[in-house]
Amino acid sequence: MGTQTVAPTWAPITVDEAAAVLAHFPDAGEMHALRWHSPRPFSAATLVEAQRGTFLLKRHDLRVRSAEGLAEEHGFIAHLRTAGITVPEVMHTGDRTSVVATHAGSYELHRQSPGADLYRDRHSWTPFLSHTHAHAAGVALARLHDAAQGYPAPARRAQPLVASLSILPAADPLAAADTYVAARPALAAYLADRPWRAELARLFATFGTGLADRLAAQPPLWTHNDWHPSNLLWTNTGKVATVFDFGLADRTSALHDLATAIERTAFQWLHPNWQATDFADAGAAQALLAGYATIRPLSNDDRETIAALLPLVHVEFALSEVDYFAGIVAAPADAALAWDGYLIAHADWFGSPAGRAFLHNLRAS
């Protein structure tokens, strides 16, 4: 949620805990040691050295990811793997399930994938190290979208920390937002004393003209929805070797995923001064789109849709974050940051002179 180092929300996975979980996965073999603990905030994860290789073990709070919720992600990963995308191998238990659920949480185990974790020590949602990486990430995203074609699973069930797409394509997005909030009691309780409908109505009136029609015309597609460089492993020539972390994946659209990728990587949202000259990197966005277009050409209308979507593309995930912070971890200050600093302020930046210039350049690229 910021640049400060804070204690993890979820306790690190212990040696005894990891050994007990690995005992359910015969293809991993006996555990030898834990090599690294992930600093990411929404789950606990560790690299496990075991008899038959190195694995990433993740533990999710049951309220964040049930076995059924993780199975939704694993189904998409399996489809992509069959279609030739290099994604982590999801390990299976002796009874051929991919999740171990206990009172402590839902556990998943992935075999370590090829590629260098060049962004492991950088904050999520921070920019690419180079425009070359941005271009390569665009190429990889287009290939993932090609591979996702034909995956028939419906949109995911309501659960925290998923980048769904139900509000912006609606003819009445405010009514759709009402439905979204009502389905999440903790979110509804948090917003009850705020003028949230008026705040969203202002954003929709400012940035949403014609957007619902544009999105309604987009073919539905299962997408990654968290495309940033620390969710990618890299070759020594600057190409994408592996795509991982499908926690936010859902049935959205290709252009929604592209706009999300730009929103995640072309701005230094953690920068203390959003008016700084180096805050937004239009060149990174253009490189990402140029790489994508080498595989899946983009029309002028596609670019217009991406630019129109960009100021609001984060709305549903921001609401999901508010739900998580207000309900599951009872962190009202973080919930306020997700609402005021992420949902509202990010959108408003695109109405600033710098934001309007960014969107103009994106349309003209």
C-alpha positions in Angstrom: 0.0 0.0 0.0 3.1 2.3 0.2 6.8 2.4 0.3 7.3 1.9 4.0 8.3 -1.5 5.4 5.7 -3.0 7.7 5.1 -6.2 9.4 3.4 -8.8 7.2 -0.3 -9.3 7.6 0.0 -13.0 7.4 2.4 -15.0 9.5 5.3 -16.5 7.6 5.0 -20.2 6.7 7.1 -22.2 9.2 9.3 -25.2 8.6 6.9 -27.6 10.4 3.9 -26.2 8.6 5.5 -26.5 5.2 6.6 -30.1 5.9 3.1 -31.1 6.9 1.6 -29.6 3.7 4.2 -31.1 1.4 3.4 -34.5 2.8 0.2 -34.2 0.8 2.1 -33.8 -2.5 3.9 -37.0 -3.4 5.6 -35.5 -6.5 7.5 -33.0 -4.3 9.0 -35.5 -2.0 10.4 -34.9 1.4 11.0 -31.3 2.4 14.6 -30.2 2.9 14.6 -26.4 3.7 12.8 -23.1 3.3 14.9 -20.7 1.1 12.9 -17.4 0.9 9.7 -15.8 2.2 7.7 -13.5 -0.1 7.1 -10.0 1.1 3.8 -9.7 -0.8 0.9 -8.6 1.4 -2.1 -10.7 0.5 -0.9 -14.2 1.3 2.1 -16.0 2.8 4.5 -17.7 0.4 7.9 -19.4 0.6 10.3 -21.2 -1.6 10.7 -24.8 -0.5 13.7 -27.0 -1.4 12.4 -30.6 -1.5 13.6 -34.0 -2.6 12.3 -33.6 -6.1 13.0 -29.9 -6.8 12.2 -26.3 -5.7 8.6 -25.3 -5.2 6.6 -22.2 -4.2 4.2 -22.9 -1.4 1.5 -20.3 -0.8 -1.0 -20.1 2.1 -4.2 -18.0 1.7 -6.7 -17.1 4.5 -9.8 -19.2 3.9 -11.8 -16.0 3.6 -9.6 -14.8 0.8 -9.3 -18.0 -1.2 -11.3 -21.1 -0.6 -10.4 -24.4 -2.3 -13.0 -23.6 -4.9 -11.6 -20.1 -5.5 -8.1 -21.5 -6.0 -9.5 -24.1 -8.4 -10.8 -21.3 -10.6 -7.3 -20.0 -11.0 -5.8 -23.5 -11.4 -8.2 -24.3 -14.2 -7.1 -21.3 -16.2 -3.4 -22.0 -15.5 -3.9 -25.6 -16.8 -5.6 -24.3 -20.0 -2.7 -21.9 -20.7 -0.1 -24.5 -20.0 -1.8 -26.9 -22.5 -1.9 -24.0 -25.0 1.8 -23.5 -24.8 2.2 -20.7 -22.3 5.0 -21.1 -19.8 3.2 -20.9 -16.5 4.0 -22.6 -13.1 3.2 -26.3 -12.9 0.4 -26.6 -10.3 1.2 -29.7 -8.1 -1.5 -32.2 -7.1 -2.1 -34.1 -4.0 -2.3 -37.9 -3.7 -6.1 -37.6 -4.3 -5.4 -35.4 -7.4 -6.7 -32.2 -6.0 -4.6 -29.0 -6.3 -5.4 -27.4 -2.9 -4.8 -28.5 0.7 -7.4 -26.8 3.0 -6.9 -26.8 6.7 -8.1 -24.6 9.6 -4.9 -22.5 9.0 -5.8 -21.7 5.3 -5.8 -22.9 1.7 -2.5 -24.1 0.4 -1.2 -24.4 -3.2 2.1 -25.7 -4.4 3.8 -24.7 -7.7 7.0 -26.1 -9.1 9.7 -23.4 -9.6 9.5 -22.1 -13.2 12.3 -21.1 -15.6 13.5 -17.5 -15.7 15.2 -14.9 -13.5 13.0 -13.1 -10.9 14.5 -9.7 -11.8 11.8 -7.7 -10.0 11.6 -9.8 -6.8 12.9 -7.0 -4.6 10.9 -4.2 -6.2 7.4 -3.1 -5.1 4.5 -4.5 -7.1 3.0 -2.1 -9.6 6.3 -0.3 -10.2 7.6 0.4 -13.7 9.6 -1.8 -16.0 13.4 -1.4 -15.8 13.4 -0.6 -19.5 11.2 -0.1 -22.5 12.7 -3.3 -23.9 11.1 -5.2 -21.0 7.8 -3.3 -21.6 7.8 -4.4 -25.3 8.6 -8.0 -24.4 5.8 -8.0 -21.8 3.4 -6.7 -24.5 4.4 -9.6 -26.7 3.9 -12.1 -23.9 0.5 -10.7 -23.0 -0.7 -11.0 -26.6 0.4 -14.6 -26.7 -1.4 -15.3 -23.4 -4.6 -13.7 -24.9 -4.3 -15.9 -27.9 -3.9 -19.0 -25.7 -6.9 -18.0 -23.5 -9.2 -18.1 -26.5 -11.8 -20.8 -26.0 -11.5 -21.1 -22.3 -15.1 -21.6 -21.4 -15.2 -21.1 -17.6 -17.7 -18.5 -16.4 -16.7 -15.4 -14.4 -15.4 -16.1 -10.9 -17.7 -16.1 -7.9 -17.7 -13.0 -5.6 -14.5 -13.1 -3.4 -11.9 -10.6 -2.3 -9.0 -9.5 -4.5 -10.3 -10.4 -7.9 -10.2 -7.9 -10.8 -13.7 -8.6 -12.2 -15.6 -6.6 -14.8 -19.2 -6.1 -14.1 -19.6 -2.4 -13.4 -18.1 -0.5 -16.3 -19.8 -2.4 -19.1 -23.2 -1.9 -17.5 -25.7 0.5 -19.1 -26.1 1.9 -15.6 -22.7 1.5 -13.9 -23.9 3.1 -10.6 -26.7 0.5 -10.3 -24.1 -2.2 -11.1 -21.8 -0.7 -8.4 -24.8 -1.0 -6.0 -25.1 -4.7 -6.8 -21.4 -5.2 -6.4 -21.3 -3.5 -3.0 -24.5 -5.2 -1.7 -22.9 -8.6 -2.4 -20.0 -7.8 0.0 -21.3 -7.0 3.5 -17.9 -5.6 4.8 -17.6 -3.3 1.9 -21.2 -2.1 2.3 -20.6 -1.5 6.0 -17.5 0.5 5.3 -19.1 2.7 2.7 -22.4 3.2 4.6 -21.3 6.5 6.1 -19.6 7.8 3.0 -21.1 9.6 0.0 -19.7 6.8 -2.2 -22.4 6.8 -4.8 -21.9 10.5 -5.4 -18.2 10.0 -5.7 -18.5 7.2 -8.2 -21.2 9.1 -10.1 -18.8 12.0 -10.5 -16.1 9.6 -11.9 -18.5 7.9 -14.2 -19.8 11.3 -15.5 -16.2 12.6 -16.0 -14.6 9.6 -17.6 -17.3 7.1 -18.5 -19.1 8.6 -21.5 -19.5 5.9 -24.1 -17.4 3.5 -22.2 -20.2 0.9 -21.5 -20.9 0.6 -25.2 -17.3 0.1 -26.0 -16.8 -2.6 -23.4 -20.1 -4.3 -24.3 -18.7 -4.8 -27.8 -15.5 -6.5 -26.5 -15.4 -10.3 -26.7 -15.3 -11.8 -23.2 -11.9 -13.5 -22.4 -10.3 -14.9 -19.3 -7.3 -12.6 -18.6 -4.5 -12.2 -16.1 -5.5 -8.8 -14.7 -2.3 -8.1 -12.8 0.2 -7.7 -15.5 3.3 -6.1 -14.0 7.0 -7.1 -14.2 7.2 -8.7 -10.8 4.6 -11.3 -12.0 7.0 -12.3 -14.8 10.2 -14.3 -14.9 12.8 -13.2 -17.5 15.4 -14.6 -19.8 18.9 -13.2 -20.0 18.0 -11.5 -23.3 15.1 -9.5 -21.8 12.2 -11.7 -22.9 9.4 -13.1 -20.7 10.2 -16.7 -19.6 7.3 -17.4 -17.3 4.0 -15.8 -16.4 2.8 -16.4 -12.8 0.4 -15.1 -10.1 -3.1 -15.6 -11.5 -4.8 -14.5 -8.2 -6.6 -11.6 -9.9 -7.5 -13.5 -13.1 -11.1 -13.5 -14.2 -13.3 -13.3 -17.3 -12.9 -9.7 -18.6 -11.6 -8.7 -22.0 -8.3 -8.4 -23.8 -8.5 -4.6 -23.9 -9.4 -4.4 -20.2 -6.3 -6.5 -19.5 -4.1 -4.2 -21.7 -5.4 -1.1 -19.9 -4.8 -2.8 -16.6 -1.2 -3.6 -17.7 -0.6 0.1 -18.5 -2.2 1.2 -15.2 0.1 -1.2 -13.3 3.4 -0.3 -15.1 3.5 3.2 -16.6 3.0 5.2 -13.5 4.9 5.5 -10.2 1.8 5.5 -8.0 3.9 5.1 -4.9 5.9 8.3 -5.8 5.2 11.0 -3.2 4.7 13.6 -5.9 2.3 12.7 -8.7 3.1 15.9 -10.5 6.8 15.0 -10.9 8.0 14.9 -14.5 9.0 11.3 -14.2 5.8 10.1 -12.6 4.2 8.8 -15.9 6.1 7.0 -18.6 4.2 7.3 -21.9 7.1 5.5 -23.6 6.6 2.4 -21.5 2.9 2.3 -22.4 3.7 2.7 -26.1 6.3 0.0 -25.9 3.9 -2.4 -24.2 1.2 -1.7 -26.9 3.8 -2.0 -29.7 4.9 -5.4 -28.4 1.4 -6.5 -28.1 0.5 -5.4 -31.6 3.3 -7.6 -33.1 1.1 -10.6 -32.2 -2.4 -9.1 -32.0 -2.7 -5.9 -34.1 -4.6 -3.0 -32.5 -6.9 -0.8 -34.5 -7.3 2.9 -33.9 -10.7 2.1 -32.2 -8.9 -0.4 -29.9 -6.5 2.3 -28.8 -9.3 4.7 -28.2 -11.1 2.1 -26.1 -7.9 1.5 -24.1 -7.5 5.2 -23.5 -11.1 5.6 -22.6 -10.9 2.7 -20.1 -7.6 3.6 -18.5 -8.9 6.2 -15.9 -11.5 3.7 -14.6 -10.0 0.3 -15.2 -9.0 -0.1 -11.6 -12.4 0.6 -10.1 -13.5 -3.0 -9.3 -10.2 -4.2 -8.0 -10.0 -1.1 -5.8 -13.5 -1.9 -4.4 -12.3 -5.5 -3.8 -9.3 -4.1 -1.9 -11.6 -2.0 0.3 -13.6 -5.1 1.0 -10.5 -7.0 2.0 -9.0 -4.3 4.2 -12.3 -3.3 5.9 -13.5 -6.9 6.4 -10.9 -9.6 6.5 -7.9 -7.8 8.0 -9.9 -5.0 9.8 -7.5 -2.2 8.7 -9.6 0.9 8.2 -6.6 3.1 7.4 -5.7 0.8 4.5 -9.3 0.6 3.4 -9.4 4.4 3.3 -6.2 4.5 1.3 -7.7 2.0 -1.1 -10.8 4.1 -1.6 -9.4 7.7 -1.4 -5.9 7.2 -2.6 -6.3 4.4 -5.1 -9.9 4.4 -6.5 -10.6 8.1 -6.4 -7.3 9.8 -6.7 -5.9 7.5 -9.4 -8.9 8.3 -11.6 -8.7 12.0 -10.8 -5.1 12.1 -11.9 -6.2 11.4 -15.5 -8.2 14.7 -15.4 -5.1 16.7 -14.6 -3.1 18.3 -17.4 -0.5 15.6 -17.2 -3.1 12.9 -17.2 -4.9 14.4 -20.2 -1.6 14.7 -22.0 -0.8 11.0 -21.3 -4.2 9.9 -22.7 -3.7 12.1 -25.8 -0.3 10.5 -26.4 -1.7 7.1 -25.9 -4.4 7.7 -28.5 -1.8 9.1 -31.0 0.8 6.4 -30.5 
